Amino acid sequence: MQSPSDRHEYPAHWEADVVLRDGGTARIRPITVDDAERLVSFYEQVSEESKYYRFFAPYPRLSAKDVHRFTHHDFVDRVGLAATVGGEFIATVRYDRIDAEGRPATGPADEAEVAFLVQDAHQGRGVASALLEHIAAVARERGIRRFAAEVLPANTRMIKVFTDAGYTQKRSFEDGVVRLEFDLEPTDRSLAVQRAREQRAEARSVHRLLAPGSVAVVGVGRAPGGVGRSVLGHLRDAGFTGRLHAVNTAFAEDLEEIDGVPAHRSVREIDGPVDLAVVAVSAERVPDVVATCGEHGVQGLIVLSAGYAESGPEGRERQRALVRQARTYGMRIIGPNAFGVVNTSPEVRLNASLAPEMPRPGRIGMFAQSGAIGIALLSRLHRRGGGVTGVTGVSTFVSAGNRADVSGNDVLQYWYDDPDTDVALMYLETIGNPRKFTRLARRTAAVKPLVVVQGARHGGTPTGHAVRGTRLPHATVSALLRQAGVIRVDTITELVDAGLLLARQPLPAGPRVAILGNSESLGLLTYDACLAEGLRPLPPLDLTTGASAEDFHAALSHALADPGCDAVVVTAIPTVGEDASADAALAEALRSAASEAPAKPVMVVHVELGGLAEALSAAAGTGPQPSAPPAPALPQPPDHPPAAHTTRPAPAAPPAAPSPQPPRAVPAPPAGSRLIPAYPAAERAVRALAEAVRYAQWRRESAEPGRVPEYEDIDEKGAARLITRLLSDGQGRTLDPDRTCDLLAAYGIHVHRALPAPTLAAATEAARTIGYPVALKATAPHLRHRADLGGVRLDLADEGQLRHAYTELTELFGGPEELRPVVQGMAPRGVDTVVRAVIDPAAGAVLSFGLAGAASQLLGDTAHRLVPVTDRDASSLVRAIRTAPLLFGWRGSAPVDTPALEELMLRLSRLVDDHPEVVAVTLEPVVVAPHGASVLGATLRLAPPPARDDLGPRTLPVY
């Protein structure tokens, strides 16, 4: 129990779990009066040299006065943080507020002296860097803007901690001491340093789980069967290259091995380190296993056991306790309720999963939250390798179950610079930190394709996932993922189809597609599919059914040599009477022709060509040919899985259908030959190609990401003062029209003011004030922005027309108190549009654009971009909606001023980005004319900004 401070309550929100440089975890928390014994024990384990560096003199032990000083903090002017593993201190940091002369001070002094001490055994793990991030965040919260530190010149490690942090700093040398002073305001460089460290640490933590040197399976049954015994067999049969151990407290004392694997009654009995423990015991026994593993120094856990958050509130609390306990020992967890992990690297050969067959090695990384979907993914790739597209392999596979700790974000960090993974496929049911995911996805997609299927799009969050939800519609989330470079598909079939193409074919340079084959009908189907996907197909070339392998080679070579072609789809149907040699010849002809133009993708659409599919296996895989016949398809989960593991109900793939023909022997291709994917339907092949075209376009555009323009007339400080005054009571509110206009005007967004017209006399007076021509509008909620209902009268040129229109409106829709009429000056004619910005608690600030009117709303024709929006983003946003041609002179109409519209979007983006208190803005309608854009209506809501979990120091999420 933590004791309260003498001035402030214990700041529990400063507690955090962090991943260190080597992939282990530590807990950072404030130091309290209860930590005296821990502090003394910690200090005794620090070397004399480290003590000298800390106190500038020999300092063998802490006095009682020292202990009191270092454990009694007010959490404002004096703060101490400790990094702990196993409940014991491994490092400490503290700051003391000082004045300009360096004496102890209180606020408003905004400088503090900071000092670190790291246990020698934990130096080099990045502990000090993590502590610096957290103590700096605490200091900023308490009004401190600058740190000062005095370091001995020989203490190069600590000097490096400060200089590498990326803060703006000054250095001086006096009396044999280096004095460093640095501002705590985050900079672009400090943020980049922080994120680079985050990537390295989280990638390393996943690497420790996927490439262990030794594995212990805890819960291996004495009799055949059961989860633990099965996983042990899978590890052994896969040829795991490290040390393998079987653990069960019920083993007889004289039992030395089981299934040829050393047997132990406890992890403690294992001689030597254990890197990974696979836990397959009941949930009630898991805490004892975690404690034993932690005490033995195990680095990570895969918890297959069920009975956690998926089982209800009690299980959810059990899951939280599991994560807290594991992190206490510096361990990370995959699971609970996990299916397991696979690493096909020949240096590892790890199959720590419930999949009985090791997937073929290859270049595709796969992540699934659901065990059943994980089985379906592996099964589909396996079947495609067995008779449709050839040998298609996996580099790593992770099925995270409830993903209480390790998530898709962590695996993305690992894949980002994993040399064995060329394409990442992910099945996600929830995104726990959308801001971070989109940031990581954008960075990953810049170097390798990332294909994502979102499950549970309409059915809510799975019971095992305790994540913060988003209020954004699924279509909006999908658009934001595409903006980040994610290839968003809807089904597992499309996920695999896209992965096959992207794993072994170059990205297309454009949308121009050549189509050739021996079936005119199949060629026309492919042509239509290309048009439907927005590609630009060339007229299909029909080689006729009598085409030989040489004809295909010549046609493909000619198509690939055409500078007007960016990709080729080959269609093929079987010829009656052909044997295996003809199939092999055709496959070799296609491979040979494709290898002559390695910069253009080639794919095959075939119709039940057993022989050709077998032959193309050499040209469609992502890994080497196996020397043995393909293993049987992965079986489905048992109808009644053991109690130690369950998966959430989800549709699993049916068992693989038998091949219509017996396998035919096909000669292996030459090393380094071109690999060609094949598809059983034109629509599937073209959909995969279209995704590759869009992704390639994103890659080209992201190389020059655009900029956020600066506008000299923006009054950021004036807007901040107005917002502060309006939120002085801490309550959110929708602003009245005048305040809305004032705040928008500070950012150069001018709204045509509308004057209320509660009476006919007031209407005529308003028109005289504004000047004719005017518009008369009803602003009642059921008529607002609904010109189609007749609540608007435009181009009223004089008082007579205004009186007539006022009378007509009140007769049709009711009295003025119900209509709430207003008078507004006429804007130039143009296209009515809507621009919105909203801050979602999970995803962040989002800018949206569409045309005004019921038709666009019904069609959902709205485009979205994350804030801050660049000039490139604004330009693409205007063109992203399906009705965009109306802005560019459709059917002879005058093109409108889209640059003015883009500038308006950029200004609104700046407002929301600069002031997170602006939680919602709607500009409707925005009339875009041939010259200029006019904002005729605006609503704006202010509220205390939602907490940001992506700007503070590195922390592991707590679900």
Order of alpha helices (4+ residues) and beta strands (2+ residues): beta-beta-alpha-alpha-alpha-beta-beta-beta-alpha-beta-alpha-beta-beta-alpha-beta-alpha-beta-beta-beta-beta-alpha-beta-alpha-beta-beta-beta-beta-alpha-beta-alpha-beta-alpha-beta-alpha-beta-alpha-beta-alpha-beta-beta-alpha-beta-alpha-beta-alpha-beta-alpha-alpha-beta-alpha-beta-alpha-beta-beta-alpha-alpha-beta-beta-beta-alpha-beta-alpha-alpha-beta-beta-beta
